[in-house]
Amino acid sequence: MVTHPEYHKNRMDLALCNKIFNILGWIYIIITIAYVLAVVPMFFLAMSMRMSFGAFVGCAVFCIPACIALDWYGIYRKHRKAAIYAIIPAFVGILFVPGALLIGMIDLLLCVMSIVCAVLVSIFGKKYHYLEEQEGFPHFSELHTEEVKRNEAALNSDPYARDERFYAKEDVRGKMDELPDVTEKLRAKEDLKNDYMDSI
């Protein structure tokens, strides 16, 4: 079995990329759940405290969901531009902080997280797309590569082609060894009967 010199390094790099994207995914799952659970009570709280309803809607309904959606797309697709664009609605939401202080604080935290996400997706997304183009992706295993080659060869072969391994060679086909003449060696077995019963 031939060992590919880059398989080990690529396998380690891919594991690191997947780990980073998994961590980001879990962080944004928590952020999404926290946002969904907080936006409804914050809506009634904003109404009771006579905050600017337009500021609350602008931040809670447009800016924050747009930021979360773009970050989710950037993480899932390893898309650098989407992760960078997610910073824009987060920064726009800061403009509504004076009118919607509580939800605005969430937007500030999300803005910082969006910058971190954009940096990580840009670095590791580029590395992930590079690994996608390498031989052996996503397993980077010599055994898996050999198995794939065997399967491809089997699929590309003619199913009706004759496998010579199961046929006799041309030079020996139709020939049989002569059987030895054993008739002279075969003799009738002696009669071993006795007269014990006749004497009774």
N, C-alpha and C positions, 0 to 999 in steps of 0.2 A: 504494500500500500504506500503510495507516494504522499508525503506530508507537505501540505501547502504552508510556506513560511509565514504568511500573513494571517492564517486562520486564527491563531491564538490571540493576537493583538486585536483583530477585528471583533472577535467574540467578546473580549473584555470591554472594548469601546462600545459595542452594542448594548451590553449589559448595563453600562454606566448611563447611556442615553435613556434606556427604558426606565431605569431607576429614577432619573431626574424627572421624566415626564409623568411617571406614576405619582411621585411626590406632589408635583404641581397639580395633577388631576385631583388628588385627595384634598389638597388645600382649597381648590375651587369648588369641590363638592360641599365642603364645610361652609365656605362663603355663600354659596347659592342657598343652602338650607337656612343659614342664619338670616340671609336677606329676606327669603320668603316668609319666615316666621316673624320677622321684625317689621315688615313694611305695613301690615294691616294695623297692628296696635299703634304704630307711629303715625299712621294716617289720622286716627281718632285723637291721638295726643296733640298732633299739629293743629287740628281743628279746635281743640279745647284751649290751647295756648294762643290761639289767634295768630298763628304764623302765616306767612304768605302761602296760599294754596298753590299758586302758580310756581313758586320756587320749589315746593315739595314735589309737585307733579313733574317738573322739569328734571329734578335730581333723581327721584325715586322711580319714575315710570320710564324715563328715556335714557338718561346718562348711565346710571348704574346697570340696568339690564343690557344696554348696548356694550358696555365695557366687559361685562361677564361673558356675553355671547361671543365677542371677538376673541377674548382670551381662551374660551373653550375651543373655538375653532382652531386657533393657533396651536394649542396643545395637542389636540386630536390629530390634526393634519401636519403637525410640525412646520407650520407656516409662519415664517418670520414677519412678513408684512402685516398679517392679521394681528399678531401680538403687539406690534408697534402701533398700529392704528387704534388698538384698545386704549392707549394712553390718552387719546384725544377726548373721548367722551368723559373720561375720568377727570381731566383737567377742566373741561367745560362745566362739570358738576360742581367744581369748587366755587364757581361764580354764584351758585345758589346757596352756599353755606350760611351766609347771614340770615337768609329768609327761612331756611330749614336746617337748623343747627344739628339736630339729632341725626337725621339721615345724611346730612352733610359730613358728619364725622366718619360715617361708614364710607362715604365716597373718598375722603382723604386717605383712609387706610387702603382702600381699593386702588387708589392712584399709585401709592407706593408699591403695592403688590404687582400692579400692572407693569411698572418699570422693571421690577425684578424678573417678572415672567418674560418680558420682551427681551431682556439680556440673555436669559437662559435658553429661550427658544431659538434665538438667533445663533447662539454658539452651538448648542447640541442639535438643533434642527439641521444645520448645515452638515454636521458630522454624520447625522443619521441618514440624510439623503446621499451622502458620499458612500456610506456603507451599503445602501440599497443597490448601488451600481457595481459592487464588488462580487466576484465569484464566490458562491457558497452562501449568500444571504438567504434567509436569516439565521441559518443554523451554524454556518462556518465549521462544518464537521467533515473530515475526510471520508468517513463511512457513509454519511448521507450523500455526499457528492458522488461517490462510486455507485451507490444504489440508484441515484437519479440517472446516471449515465447508462446503467444496465437497463433500467426501465425504458429510457428513450430508445435504446438500441432495439429492445423487444417490440416497442410500438412501431418503429420504422421498418422492421423486417417484414418479409412476405410471409403471411401465415400459412400459405400453401407450399412454401419452399420445403424441399426434402432435406431432412437433417441426416447427413451422411454417417453420423455416429450410430444410427440405428439400422444401417444397411451393410451387408457384407461387401468386401472389396471385390473389384471386378476380376482380379486374378485368381480368386479362390471361389468365386460364385459358381455353383453347380457341381462342385467336386465334393465327394464324400470318401472317407477312408473305408477300405474294404474290411468287412467284419471277418474275424478269424473263424475257421471251420472247427467247430467244437463238437461235432456229432460223434467222433470217435471217443471222446472223453465222457460221453453220456452213457451210462450203463443202467440197466434195470436194477432196482434194489432187491436184494435177496428176500425170499419169503421167510418171514420170522414167525409164521404161525406155529402153534404147538398143539399137541393132542391131549391137553389136560382135560378138556371138557368131554372128550370121547371116552376117557377112562372112568368117568363118574357113573 
